[in-house]
Amino acid sequence: MKETHRIELPRIVLVGAGVLNDLGEICVELGFKRALIVSGRKTFKVAGERAVEILKRSGLEVEATSALKADLDTVHRVAGEASSMAAEVVIGVGGGRVIDVAKMAAARSNIGFISAPTTASHDGIASSLASIKGLGRPYSVKAVAPIAVVADSEVIASAPYRLTASGCGDVIAKVVAVRDWRLAHEVNGEYY
């Protein structure tokens, strides 16, 4: 018997130098008029402020908020802010904590989510899973997959070295995990 697997993928994936400048165009293309940007203290300065200006120049109504913790209280606060402004999309501009809060708030608000990572050290930039504390479980939970990923290599390259090194470690770990999975398939007949 063959199992069915559902995979949610972003509609648009934009990777390259300076692609943050295309964020407004992407939002317009997707039909969004009101956006809530979620970032951290440092990531707002690195890319969040610029994202706000880009969206405003594209004619969107934009508000910005912060996610200093990846916990349920922060998710509820961000979802409330999205609801108050009638946001149609939540845009996470930051690292893992920010992106996880943004995707979970978007899921709770039943609106779109765009991922704009500022580091290479988060392996969930295109997934529907989020790691949020306070949900009664110590692992990732289902949120919403991003409708778009905007990965500006100039922004990511400006991240601290330790975060870039961590991202390289994530890539190595994923390659090893896939090879382990394949070996388990060949040796034990596991699904692959």
N, C-alpha and C positions, 0 to 999 in steps of 0.2 A: 504494500500500500504506500502510495506516495503522499507525503504531507504537503500542504499548501502553506506558503510563507508570504506574508504581506510586507512589503518594504516601501516606506514612504521616503521619497527623494525630493530635494528642492527642485523647483521649476527652473530657476536661474542660478547658475554658479559663475561668479565673475572673479577671476584671480589675475593679479598682475600689479605692476607699479602704477600707482595713482588711481586705481579703480574706485576708491572711496568717492571720488568726484562724480561718479556715475550713479550714486545712491539715489539722488532725486529723480533722475531719468527712470530708474528701475521702479521707484514708487509710483510715478505717474503711469508708466506702462502697465503696472498691476492694478491701477485704478484707485490707489489710496489718496485720500485728501487730508487725513489727520493722523499724525504719528507721535508716539511717545518714545523718546530715546532713553534707554537705561544704560548707565555707565558707572564707573567707579570714580573716585577722586582723581587719580592719576590718569586713567584712560579718558576722562572727559577732556582733560587738557591735551592729551596726545591726539585724540581723534573725535571725541564727542562734540566739542565746540564746533569743529569744522563740519561735522555731519549736520548739526542744527542749521548752520548757515547755508549749506548746500540744499537742504530740504526747503528752507524758506525761499531761497532763490528760485526753486522749482514750483513755488506756489502752494506748498503744503502748510497747514497749520501744525506747528510743532511745539511740544513741551519736552522738557528733560527732567529726569529724576536720577537718583543714585541707588545703587544696591551695594551696601557696605557689608552685608552678610547674606549668605545663601540659606535663609531659613524661611519658615512658613509665614512669619509676621511680615517679612520684607515682601514676599510674594503677594500677600493680601493687600499690603499698602500700594504696591505697584499696580496690581489689578484694579484697585479702587481709583487710582489716578487715571488709568486708562479709561475706565468707565466714566469718570467725571468729565473728561474732555471729549468723550465719544470717539476715542481713537479707533482707527481701523487696522492699525498695525503697531506692534511693539518691536523696536529695533534695539537689539543688544549690541552695544559698542564697547567691547572690553574682553576680558579673559573669561575663564571658566565660570567663576561665581556670577558675574554679570550676565553671561549668556544663559546660564541655567535659570536664573531668576526671571529673565526676560521671556524665555520660552515657556516657563511654567505660568507666568502671569498672563501671557497670550492665550495659553490653553484654558486657563480659568475664565478668561474674558471672552472666549470663543471668537478670537480675532487673529489676524495674520501675524507672523513672526519673521523677522529678517535678522540673520546673524552677520555681524561685522566684527570678526575677531581682531584683537590687537596683539595676540601672542600665538606662537606655534605650540604652546604647551597645553592645549586643551583639545582632547580628541572628540569632543561632542559638538563641534561647530556645525555639523550638518545632520545630527541625529535628532530623534524625537525624545530622547531620554534626558532627564535632569537629576542632579544630585542636590536634594533639598533637605536640610535638617528639620526635624519636627514632624515628620510624616509617619513616625512609628516604625520605620524600617531603615536599616543602615545602607541601603543600596539605591541605585538609580530607579526613578519612577517614570512612567509614561507622561509626556507633556504634549508638545506639538512639534512636528518637523518644520524647519524653516521653509518658507516659500522661496526664499532667495538667500544665497551666501555671497557676501561681498568681502573678499579677502585681499586687502591691499598689501602687497609685498613690501612696500616702503614702510608702512606702519608696523607690520610684523617684524621687519628687520631692525627696527629701532627699539624693540623690546630689550630688556636686560638680558645679558648673556645667559644667565642661569635658566631663564624661561625658554630661550632658544635651545639650549642643551637638553632641557627637559622634554621639549617637543621632539627632538631627535631620538631621545630614549623611548618616547611613545611610539614612534615609527618602528623602531627595532622590536619593541614588545609586540606590536600588531603582526609583524612579519612572522615572529616566532610563534605566536598564538595560532595563526592560520596554518603554519606548517605542523604544529601539534595536532590541530583539528584534522588535517589531511592524514597524518600518521594514524590517528585513532580510527579514521575511516578505513584505511588500508588494513590495519591489524585487527580491529574489533567490529568493523562494519557499521561504525557510527555514521549518522547522517552527515553528509558533506555537500 
